Amino acid sequence: MKAYTALGKPLPFNVVVANPKTAPSGAESLAVYVVTDASASSVGKDGCIFKKTTFVKSEELDAVSVRGGCVAVAGTMEVKCSSEAVQIFAKQGDRPGRANPALLYVLAHELGHILQRRPGEYAGRVEPIDLKQTQEAKLDTLKDSCDPGLLKAEEDADRLAVQVLVKLLPEPPYREPLFSAQGSVLWGVDQLNLAANNWRKVSLEREFISHPKPHKSFVPIELPAPAPAVQANAKRFVCDVLTKNAGVIYYPGRAATHPTLEVRMQRIAAALRPLAAQLPKTGAQQEYRSVAVLQEQISDIFTFMYQETGIYLEAVQSAICTRVNSDRPTEGCLSK
């Protein structure tokens, strides 16, 4: 709340109530609910869980469960979070009491939606494209996914969350005393990536599908990726979608209304890497000095990879949209 105020964007509440038994009556109160997710068969008519949840492929989550990690509820001053998501984002290994910047980022994102007065959720999804559809239907799907308006609100919330990270990450309780001031910020970026990947894996498994692998065009082979490789991979993806007639292709780009994890990490790294470079490499606890030096070197490499991978995905997505909106989207494709 204080960070948003310092950024000149005060939030429309001044009190936060966790798991209230009744909804707060004050217009300036935010209710935050942490919800235990459950399968439909383990929940009674009263909405309460009456047996241990066992997630199987034939079932779905019940109506109360939170599918997007944390969500800002439309039309109310409420945020709901999956208890499992909170555990993943809040923990920092087995070190109790340490604040994880991953939870800060997720909550700052949802508070951005509260500021926008619109619903939203943290987690994006990899979308399947059924290749048995007609070429026209598949082309329409790709064109619709290229609508820039789909992503605007989510990207705005992400930008706000990144500004909060820049404001708060260098200081306690996010400052990691084992490392230098510079290393601590880079370590924070790594914690964000680890937590986000863990949540993506858990949420996909919990939604009763195996972890879907995106089309190979979205996996960079070289970083930074040369422009010809970007164009070739975009062409390969569009051609496979429009000319193949069996199977499913997973599209992690603009087929959802959320930026991909890789793009989010690129933007986080782009903001925090320069911030870290301005901070001193001193201040680490001396007994861990050698570990701190190694961590700083490795984390800097990782943040470079986060940044370049996101840049690559955005470039591929842009090239895909250019092709599908052209007069000849299948030009150069071989019929399958």
Stockholm file with secondary structure:
# STOCKHOLM 1.0

chainA/1-336         MKAYTALGKPLPFNVVVANPKTAPSGAESLAVYVVTDASASSVGKDGCIFKKTTFVKSEELDAVSVRGGCVAVAGTMEVKCSSEAVQIFAKQGDRPGRANPALLYVLAHELGHILQRRPGEYAGRVEPIDLKQTQEAKLDTLKDSCDPGLLKAEEDADRLAVQVLVKLLPEPPYREPLFSAQGSVLWGVDQLNLAANNWRKVSLEREFISHPKPHKSFVPIELPAPAPAVQANAKRFVCDVLTKNAGVIYYPGRAATHPTLEVRMQRIAAALRPLAAQLPKTGAQQEYRSVAVLQEQISDIFTFMYQETGIYLEAVQSAICTRVNSDRPTEGCLSK
#=GR chainA/1-336 SS CHHHHHTTCCCSCSEEEESCSSCCCSTTEEEEEEECCCBGGGBCTTSCBCSCCCCCTTCCBCTTSCSSSEEECTTSSEEEEEHHHHHHHHCCTTCTTCCCHHHHHHHHHHHHHHHHTSCEESCCCCEEEETTSCHHHHHHHHHHHTCTHHHHHHHHHHHHHHHHHHHHTTSTTTCCTTSCHHHHHHHHHHHHHHHHHHHHHHHHHHTTSCCCCCCGGGSCSSSSCCHHHHHHHHHHHHHHHHHCCSSEEEECSTTSSSCCHHHHHHHHHHHHHHHHHTSCSCCCCGGGHHHHHHHHHHHHHHHHHHHHHHHHHHHHHHHHHHHHTSSCTTTTCCCC
#=GC SS_cons         CHHHHHTTCCCSCSEEEESCSSCCCSTTEEEEEEECCCBGGGBCTTSCBCSCCCCCTTCCBCTTSCSSSEEECTTSSEEEEEHHHHHHHHCCTTCTTCCCHHHHHHHHHHHHHHHHTSCEESCCCCEEEETTSCHHHHHHHHHHHTCTHHHHHHHHHHHHHHHHHHHHTTSTTTCCTTSCHHHHHHHHHHHHHHHHHHHHHHHHHHTTSCCCCCCGGGSCSSSSCCHHHHHHHHHHHHHHHHHCCSSEEEECSTTSSSCCHHHHHHHHHHHHHHHHHTSCSCCCCGGGHHHHHHHHHHHHHHHHHHHHHHHHHHHHHHHHHHHHTSSCTTTTCCCC
//
